[in-house]
């Protein structure tokens, strides 16, 4: 938000309430995250016994909340002891596994619950089930477009090396080394490993074992706003193994 403001785009930013949704046995269910308690109590998506059992997930997430931030992931190693499937079958039940745990990691991360850490499920519950969503009136692409107008942009320039000197970052591209205050390496795992040998051990181990999954996006332009108020749908892989999410933007 600070960057958006600095670039003069704050007037274009919209904050809207988030309304999650899902399907179960052909019926639609909506979840208003601005009213989490009343929504949880009133929904018929889960039985009362399921809702009581789901308190375990809420308590476990709350108990680990200090590890579920954005800046430091090292503490997550302490809770990275089982997969989402193992946790759900141990602490929850089949319904909560199929209709809560699985769609949360599948729809949010395109992840497979059988080899995804429970730490990611906690992180998702803590940070992604937020009451608001943000966007720019011209779409999120407006941000990088505006940034590109105010900085030097080079195309087809291969980055050979990135070095953190402690006070700055040196980036070598096309045989030319430049110094910056910081650097974001936004590539896939293999080239990131090659260009940044100083990568910390935890991140390096993660990148070395990264496996990519195929994902297809289908975008439809509609002539009118849908009557359905949902911001997004997270279908359960138990009922629809081919669709991870449907998002209204």
C-alpha positions in Angstrom: 0.0 0.0 0.0 2.9 2.3 0.8 4.3 1.7 -2.7 1.0 2.2 -4.3 0.7 5.6 -2.5 4.3 6.6 -3.5 3.5 5.9 -7.1 0.4 8.1 -7.0 -2.1 5.2 -7.5 -3.8 5.4 -4.1 -6.9 6.9 -5.6 -7.3 3.9 -7.8 -7.2 1.4 -5.0 -10.4 -0.3 -3.9 -11.1 -2.3 -0.7 -14.0 -4.7 -1.0 -15.4 -7.3 1.5 -14.3 -10.8 0.8 -17.0 -13.4 0.4 -15.7 -16.9 0.1 -17.8 -19.8 -1.4 -17.7 -23.4 -2.2 -19.9 -26.2 -3.5 -21.0 -29.5 -1.8 -23.1 -32.1 -3.4 -24.4 -29.5 -5.9 -25.3 -26.9 -3.3 -23.6 -23.5 -3.0 -22.4 -22.1 0.4 -21.1 -18.6 1.1 -18.9 -17.4 3.9 -18.7 -13.8 5.0 -15.3 -13.3 6.5 -16.4 -9.9 8.0 -18.7 -11.9 10.2 -16.7 -15.1 10.9 -18.5 -16.1 14.1 -22.1 -15.7 12.9 -21.2 -17.3 9.5 -19.6 -20.3 11.2 -22.6 -20.8 13.5 -25.3 -20.4 10.8 -23.8 -22.2 7.9 -25.2 -25.7 7.1 -22.1 -26.5 5.1 -20.7 -28.5 8.1 -22.6 -30.4 10.8 -22.5 -29.2 14.4 -20.1 -32.0 15.2 -17.8 -30.9 12.4 -17.9 -27.3 13.6 -16.9 -28.4 17.1 -14.1 -30.5 15.7 -13.0 -27.6 13.5 -12.2 -25.6 16.7 -9.1 -27.7 16.9 -7.8 -26.2 13.6 -8.6 -22.7 14.9 -6.8 -23.3 18.2 -3.7 -24.9 16.5 -3.5 -21.9 14.1 -3.8 -19.5 17.0 -1.2 -21.4 19.0 1.3 -21.0 16.2 0.4 -17.5 15.1 3.8 -16.0 16.0 5.4 -18.2 13.3 2.8 -17.3 10.6 4.1 -13.9 9.4 5.5 -12.7 6.1 9.1 -11.8 7.0 10.6 -14.9 8.7 9.7 -18.5 8.0 12.5 -20.2 10.1 10.1 -20.9 13.0 7.9 -22.9 10.7 10.4 -25.7 10.8 9.3 -26.5 14.3 5.8 -27.4 13.1 6.7 -28.9 9.8 6.3 -32.4 11.1 3.3 -33.8 9.1 1.4 -33.3 5.9 -2.0 -31.7 5.7 -3.6 -35.1 5.1 -1.9 -36.6 8.1 -2.9 -33.7 10.3 -6.5 -33.7 9.1 -7.0 -37.4 9.7 -5.3 -37.2 13.1 -6.9 -34.0 14.5 -10.0 -33.4 12.4 -12.2 -35.9 10.5 -13.0 -37.0 6.9 -15.5 -34.2 6.3 -13.1 -31.5 7.5 -10.3 -33.1 5.5 -12.2 -33.2 2.2 -14.2 -29.9 2.5 -11.9 -27.6 4.5 -8.2 -28.7 4.6 -7.9 -29.9 1.0 -9.6 -27.0 -0.8 -7.7 -24.4 1.3 -4.3 -25.7 0.1 -5.5 -26.7 -3.3 -7.5 -23.6 -4.1 -4.9 -21.1 -2.6 -1.6 -22.7 -3.6 -2.5 -25.5 -6.2 -0.9 -27.8 -3.6 -1.4 -31.5 -3.0 -2.5 -32.1 0.6 -0.6 -35.5 0.6 2.8 -33.8 0.4 2.1 -30.3 1.7 3.2 -29.3 5.2 0.7 -28.6 7.8 2.6 -25.3 8.3 1.1 -24.1 5.0 -2.4 -24.8 6.1 -1.9 -22.9 9.4 -0.4 -20.0 7.4 -3.3 -20.0 4.9 -6.0 -20.0 7.7 -4.1 -17.2 9.5 -3.4 -14.9 6.5 -5.7 -15.8 3.5 -9.1 -15.9 5.1 -9.1 -12.2 5.4 -12.2 -9.9 5.5 -11.1 -7.7 2.6 -9.6 -7.9 -0.8 -7.8 -5.1 -2.6 -7.4 -4.2 -6.2 -6.6 -1.3 -8.5 -9.4 0.1 -10.7 -7.3 -0.6 -13.8 -6.2 -4.1 -12.5 -3.1 -5.2 -10.7 -1.1 -4.8 -13.8 -1.3 -1.0 -13.2 1.3 -1.3 -10.5 4.3 -2.8 -12.4 3.4 -0.6 -15.4 3.6 2.6 -13.3 6.9 1.3 -11.7 8.4 0.7 -15.1 7.7 4.4 -16.1 9.8 5.6 -13.2 12.8 3.3 -13.2 15.3 2.0 -15.8 14.0 -1.1 -17.5 16.3 -3.5 -19.5 15.0 -6.4 -21.6 16.8 -9.5 -22.8 19.5 -9.0 -20.2 20.6 -12.2 -18.5 21.4 -11.9 -14.8 24.6 -13.8 -14.1 25.2 -13.1 -10.4 23.6 -11.4 -7.4 25.7 -10.6 -4.3 24.6 -9.2 -0.9 27.4 -7.1 0.4 25.7 -6.4 3.8 25.0 -2.8 3.0 23.8 -3.1 -0.6 23.2 -5.6 -3.4 25.4 -6.0 -6.5 23.6 -7.4 -9.6 25.7 -8.5 -12.6 23.8 -8.6 -15.8 25.2 -8.8 -19.3 28.7 -8.4 -18.0 27.8 -5.1 -16.2 27.6 -4.9 -12.4 25.2 -2.4 -10.7 24.6 -1.6 -7.1 21.1 -1.3 -5.5 19.6 -1.0 -2.1 17.8 -4.3 -2.5 16.9 -7.0 -5.1 13.9 -9.2 -5.7 14.8 -12.4 -7.5 11.5 -13.3 -9.2 12.4 -16.4 -11.2 11.7 -20.2 -11.0 13.9 -22.2 -8.6 16.7 -23.4 -10.9 18.0 -20.0 -12.2 17.5 -18.4 -8.8 19.9 -21.0 -7.3 22.4 -20.3 -10.0 22.4 -16.5 -9.8 22.4 -16.2 -6.0 25.0 -18.5 -4.4 24.6 -16.7 -1.0 21.0 -18.0 -0.7 20.4 -19.2 2.9 20.5 -23.0 3.6 16.7 -23.3 4.4 15.7 -21.5 1.2 18.3 -23.4 -0.9 17.0 -26.8 0.4 13.5 -25.7 -0.4 14.4 -24.6 -4.0 16.4 -27.8 -4.6 13.3 -29.9 -3.9 10.7 -27.7 -5.6 8.5 -29.6 -8.0 6.2 -27.6 -10.4 2.7 -28.5 -11.3 0.8 -27.6 -14.5 -1.9 -25.0 -14.1 -4.2 -23.6 -16.7 -6.1 -20.3 -16.4 -9.3 -19.6 -18.2 -10.4 -16.0 -18.3 -14.0 -15.0 -19.3 -15.2 -11.5 -19.9 -18.8 -11.1 -19.0 -21.2 -8.5 -20.2 -22.8 -8.1 -16.8 -21.9 -8.7 -13.2 -22.9 -12.1 -12.0 -25.7 -12.3 -9.6 -23.6 -14.6 -7.3 -22.0 -12.3 -4.7 -19.0 -14.6 -4.1 -15.5 -13.2 -4.5 -14.2 -16.7 -5.2 -15.1 -20.3 -5.0 -12.7 -23.0 -3.6 -14.1 -26.3 -4.8 -13.1 -29.5 -3.0 -10.8 -31.8 -4.9 -13.0 -34.6 -3.4 -15.8 -33.5 -5.7 -14.0 -31.6 -8.5 -10.3 -32.7 -8.9 -9.7 -30.5 -12.0 -10.8 -27.1 -10.7 -8.8 -25.4 -8.0 -10.6 -22.0 -7.8 -13.1 -19.7 -9.6 -12.3 -16.0 -9.0 -14.5 -13.0 -9.8 -12.2 -10.0 -10.5 
